[in-house]
Amino acid sequence: MRTALAFAAALSLSAGAAYADKLQDAEAAFAEYEEATALRLYTEVIAEAGADAKMKASALFGRGEVYAANGRCEPAVQDFDAALALPMAAPQRATALFSRAECHSRGGKPDLALADYGESLKLAPDQLGVHTARGNLLQKLGRKDEALVEFEAELKRRPDNYRAKVGRAVILGLPLPPDPEEGRRSR
């Protein structure tokens, strides 16, 4: 989930230009799968940003996303925790909570994941994918009725969400919907 780019747009205009440029370079490197460069640049911004809490939060979130993308959930959660301890706007806080929830889910901490998914939705009720992720986790926990509610909530927002359709179909014992990527892969 390469969501770090969303944070750059949310930076205050008063942020130091050098830090903002370095942060944008880190996000561009991450988007291009140059994780080593992204980690180095995010770490430099974290160390250099000083009192600019928004810049530091953005860099911590970005570095956490790089760690998470590489299956390193423990350092990712540490960075998400540090970012969440700093001031940030509700949409960015919701995204950081969602990312931390994904790490908790993969790390076998379902209660922490469910709490973060819930907080993320409180802050940004229309955030796409959170209901599906929470539904998938609830389904794995055997809480099918709750999972179905989550899949239905996601499908109200985005009727074409394949993962939500699959989750709903599995719970209801319906045929699986056709994979929209199947035709693209065979070309």
N, C-alpha and C positions, 0 to 999 in steps of 0.2 A: 504494500500500500504506500505509494509514493505521494504522500500528502504534504510534505514539507513546503512545497511551493505555495500553498495557501497561506502560510504564515508570512511570507515576504510581502505580500500585498497588504497585510494588516499592520505592517510596521508604521510607527509614527513618522511623519515627515521630519521631525526634529532629531531623529536618530542620526548619529554620526555617519557621514557619507562613506567613509572608509569601511566602517563596520557593515553598513548596509550593502556595499559592493561585495565585500567578502562573503556575507551571508548569501547573497544572490549567486555568487560563484559556487558556493557549497551546494546550494539547491540545484543549480544547473548540473554540477558534477554528479549529484545523486540521481537526477533524472536521466543522466546518460550512463548510469551503472558504473560510475567511477567512484566506488565507495571509499577507497583509501584516501583519495583526494578530498572527498566530502567530509570524511571524519576529521582529517587534518584541519580543514578550514573551519568546520563547526567548533572544534576544540579551541582554535585560535580566537574565534569570536567570543566564546565563553570566557576565556582567560583575559581578553582585552576589553570587553564591553564595559567593564567597571560598573558604574552606577546605572547604566541604561538597562533597566529590568526587562523591558519589552524585547530588546535585542537579545539579551541573554536567554529569555524564555524561548524565543524563536530558535536560537541556536541549540539549546538543550533539546527542544522538541525534535528538531531536524536530526541531531545526532542519535536521539532515541529511535527515530524512524529507520536510520541506517542500521543500527544494531538489530532492530526487530526484523528488518528485511533479510538479515543474515542469520536469523534464528537465535540471536543472542538476547534472550528476553530479560535476563537479570540486569545487565547494564542498561537495557532499554527502559525498564521500569524505573531504575534509579534516575535516569535522565527525565522521564516523564514526571516522576515525583518532584524533582527539583524545579522543572518548568511550572508545574501546577502550584508550587509554593510562591511563585512570582505573579504579579498582576498581569492579567491578559483579558481580552474581550471574551464574552460568552461563547461566540462561535469557535474561537481558537481553543478555549478551555474544553468545550464539548469534543472537539477533534482529539485533543490530547487524552481525554478520558476514554474515548473510544479506542485509541491506539493502546493505551495501558490495559484496557479490558481485553483486547485481543491477545496481548502477551500473557495476562493472567489466565485466560482460557487455555492457551497453548501450554502454559506452565502448570496446569493441573490445579488451579486455584479458582474453581467455579464461583464460589461465593463472592470473592473480590471482583471477578469479571462481571457478574450480574449486577453488583452494586455500581460499578463504573458505567456499564451500559445504561442503567437507570438514570444516573446523574447526567450522563451525556444527553439523553433524551429530554430531561428536564430543561437543560440549557438550550438545546436546539431540537425541538420536537420534529422538525421536518428533515433532519439529517438522514440521508439515504444510507441504507445498509445496516444500521444499528439494530433495527427490529429483526432483520434476517440473521445477523450474527447471534443475537440473544436467543432467537428461536432455535437456531442450530444447537446452541449450548444446552438449552432446556430440553431439546429432543434427546441429546446424548445422555442427559441426566434422567431420562424416563418421564419427564414432566410434559407429556404430549399435549394435554389440553392448553397449558400455558404457551407451549411452543406454537400451537396452531393460532392462537390469538396474535402472537408476534408476526407470524407469516402473513396473516390477513391484514394486519396494520401496515406492513411493508407494501403489500399489493395494492392497498388503497392509494398509497403515495406514488407507487411506480408499478403499474399493472404488468409491465414486461420483465420484471425481476425474475430471472430464471431460477436463481437459488431459492427464492421464496416459493416459487411454483413447485419446485422439486420437494422442498420440505413439506409443503402442504399435501402434495400428492402421496408422499410416503406415509404420512400420518393417517390420511384418509383411505389409504389402500387403492388409490387411483393409478392409472397408467402414468408413467413419467412423461412430462412434456418434451417435445423435441428440443434438442440442444441447438440454440441459434448459432453456435460456433461451428457445428458439424459441417455445414455446407461451405463455410469459409476455409476450413482446413483441407477439404478435399480438392479444392481448386488449384 
